[in-house]
Amino acid sequence: MRRLLITGGAGFIGSAVVRHIIQHTPDAVVVVDKLTYAGNLASLAPVADDPRFAFERVDICDRESLARIFDAYQPDAVMHLAAESHVDRSIDGPAVFIETNIVGTYTLLEAARTYWSTLEAGKKAQFRFHHISTDEVYGDLHSADDFFTETTPYAPSSPYSASKASSDHLVRAWLRTYGLPTLVTNCSNNYGPYHFPEKLIPLMILNALAGKPLPVYGNGQQVRDWLYVEDHARALYLVATKGKPGETYNIGGHNERKNLEVVTTLCDLLEELVPAKPQGVNRYRDLITYVTDRPGHDLRYAIDASKIERELGWRPQETFESGIRKTVEWYLTHEAWWQQVLDGSYQGERLGLK
Ligand code: NAD
């Protein structure tokens, strides 16, 4: 049994990784999460009572608390997902992105290195620091037959992607300079259960159910490569446990869709699954509203995931059609989860106030 220290484990992807590990492997986890607006303990409720699960409410910029946690839990690996992750928020207020994504990653690397340097030789050789990053570090693609590979040069466009690019460089430098066994994964857009409703897919589902406008940036022709979050969680566990230190793995779903296509697909699924529409709504598609494009909006992202498929045998299990249907069905059957997010009460609950 390994013990994995997972930062950002109360977030969207982190909680999927934690649920995957507790439900499908013999390993134990300790989650380190500050519980910002994006952290939600309700996303960990399915595994919270398992004796292999532990939670520490800690900021990754807090070096002393990190040192205590490394000391107390003696992890075999770190999976680093904690980050500020929403591009629009990074445009409105970049400071916290620099703090958490860059300074936080640096602080975590240093805490991990100090701990790792004290391990006995066998455990030291086995230790892994896995940094979870995004394909947005590569900038955007302008030709339809072009794909991001692990050697595509970095050209980030937004404060978010620039801060993630910086953190990727730090992680690689800690391997090269200090020998810390690090790995990096860069993944395309995720979607699925427990996704915070500020992101495109859950926002559209919940707005449509409420009869509110469905805001589409610009002309909606931006292309994203969508990956079902549970497929990503399996890939991440595989990389953390079987990946080669020093390597980068791109992870993607081979599911390129224009943003407008994603929204119309959701509308059509809702027509089928929720035919009783809110008052005044004729067709869900009628709610689509075009809004001013995001500044610096990347046109197209697409991932070549052949390396992780070839070297680690990973394949996504969901197609976009199966994954998006599962996602809509999940939101329709988990109203308590998203109502608490929409009305803000999840924040009171996580602080023990309810
Ligand atoms: P998220 O915003 O849902 O969750 C982030 C988590 O990190 C939250 O639980 C939050 O409380 C925690 N956190 C934030 N600042 C912290 C700090 N200073 N200290 C400790 N915890 C802190 O993000 P997500 O969508 O789950 O993304 C997880 C990781 O995967 C991020 O690093 C992101 O860059 C990367 N990623 C995301 C996507 C995507 O489509 N969502 C795609 C590729 C890569």
Boltz pocket constraint, residues with backbone or C-beta under 6 A from the ligand:
constraints:
  - pocket:
      binder: B
      contacts: [[A, 7], [A, 8], [A, 9], [A, 10], [A, 11], [A, 12], [A, 13], [A, 14], [A, 32], [A, 33], [A, 34], [A, 35], [A, 36], [A, 37], [A, 38], [A, 39], [A, 40], [A, 58], [A, 59], [A, 60], [A, 61], [A, 80], [A, 81], [A, 82], [A, 83], [A, 84], [A, 85], [A, 86], [A, 100], [A, 104], [A, 132], [A, 133], [A, 134], [A, 135], [A, 164], [A, 186], [A, 187], [A, 188], [A, 189], [A, 190], [A, 191], [A, 196]]
      max_distance: 6.0
